[in-house]
Amino acid sequence: MSAARYRAVLTGATGGIGRAMALRLAPLCESLILVGRDAATLVALARDVATAVNQILPGLVDFALRRQLPVMRRHARESDSQITSQGAHP
């Protein structure tokens, strides 16, 4: 019996907790969308989890910029799970 594979969106993936979650989630996912604000960290993380997941999509998003939200809403609607690990900054 094969395990179910999920489509997930993980926000805050470039931080310590987000990175740890991405590494744990990747083997469970058919596709994993990693969202964060640091492009270099996203690319490195995508490379680290690429062997464990069929489709990895790094998404450079700053949630403070409202114009970027429609893209994230679309990805969220197409996923099975949305995991939030980003922090809030004043």
C-alpha positions as CSV (number, residue, x, y, z in Angstrom):
1,M,0.0,0.0,0.0
2,S,1.4,3.4,-1.0
3,A,1.2,6.4,1.2
4,A,-0.9,9.4,0.2
5,R,1.1,12.2,-1.4
6,Y,0.0,15.8,-0.8
7,R,0.3,19.2,-2.5
8,A,1.3,21.7,0.1
9,V,2.2,25.4,0.4
10,L,4.7,26.3,3.2
11,T,5.1,30.0,4.0
12,G,8.0,31.2,6.0
13,A,10.2,28.5,4.4
14,T,13.4,30.6,4.5
15,G,13.5,30.7,8.4
16,G,14.8,28.1,10.7
17,I,11.4,26.5,11.6
18,G,10.2,26.8,8.0
19,R,13.3,25.1,6.7
20,A,13.0,22.3,9.2
21,M,9.3,21.9,8.2
22,A,10.2,21.8,4.5
23,L,12.7,19.0,5.1
24,R,10.1,17.0,7.0
25,L,7.3,17.7,4.6
26,A,9.1,17.0,1.3
27,P,9.0,13.2,1.5
28,L,5.2,13.4,2.1
29,C,4.4,15.7,-0.8
30,E,3.8,15.2,-4.5
31,S,4.4,19.0,-4.9
32,L,5.7,21.5,-2.4
33,I,5.5,25.3,-2.8
34,L,8.1,27.0,-0.6
35,V,7.3,30.7,0.1
36,G,9.7,33.2,1.6
37,R,11.3,36.6,1.2
38,D,15.0,35.6,0.7
39,A,15.6,34.4,-2.9
40,A,19.0,32.8,-2.3
41,T,17.7,30.9,0.7
42,L,14.7,29.7,-1.2
43,V,16.9,28.4,-4.1
44,A,19.2,26.6,-1.7
45,L,16.3,25.0,0.2
46,A,14.6,23.9,-3.0
47,R,17.8,22.2,-4.0
48,D,18.0,20.5,-0.6
49,V,14.5,19.0,-0.9
50,A,14.4,18.4,-4.6
51,T,15.2,14.7,-4.4
52,A,12.3,14.0,-2.0
53,V,9.5,15.6,-3.9
54,N,8.3,15.4,-7.5
55,Q,7.6,19.1,-7.9
56,I,9.2,21.9,-6.0
57,L,8.3,25.5,-6.6
58,P,10.1,28.3,-4.7
59,G,8.0,31.4,-4.4
60,L,9.5,34.7,-3.5
61,V,6.7,36.6,-1.7
62,D,6.5,39.4,0.8
63,F,3.1,39.3,2.3
64,A,3.4,43.0,3.2
65,L,3.1,43.6,-0.6
66,R,-0.6,43.2,-1.3
67,R,-0.1,42.8,-5.1
68,Q,1.6,39.5,-4.5
69,L,-1.4,37.9,-2.6
70,P,-3.5,36.8,-5.6
71,V,-0.7,34.4,-6.8
72,M,-0.5,32.9,-3.3
73,R,-4.3,32.5,-3.1
74,R,-4.3,30.6,-6.4
75,H,-1.6,28.2,-5.1
76,A,-3.4,27.8,-1.8
77,R,-6.6,26.8,-3.6
78,E,-4.8,24.2,-5.6
79,S,-3.1,22.6,-2.6
80,D,-4.2,20.1,0.0
81,S,-2.5,21.8,2.9
82,Q,-1.3,25.3,3.7
83,I,1.3,25.5,6.5
84,T,2.2,28.9,7.9
85,S,5.5,29.4,9.7
86,Q,6.3,33.0,8.9
87,G,6.8,35.4,11.7
88,A,5.3,38.9,12.0
89,H,7.4,41.9,12.0
90,P,6.3,45.3,13.3
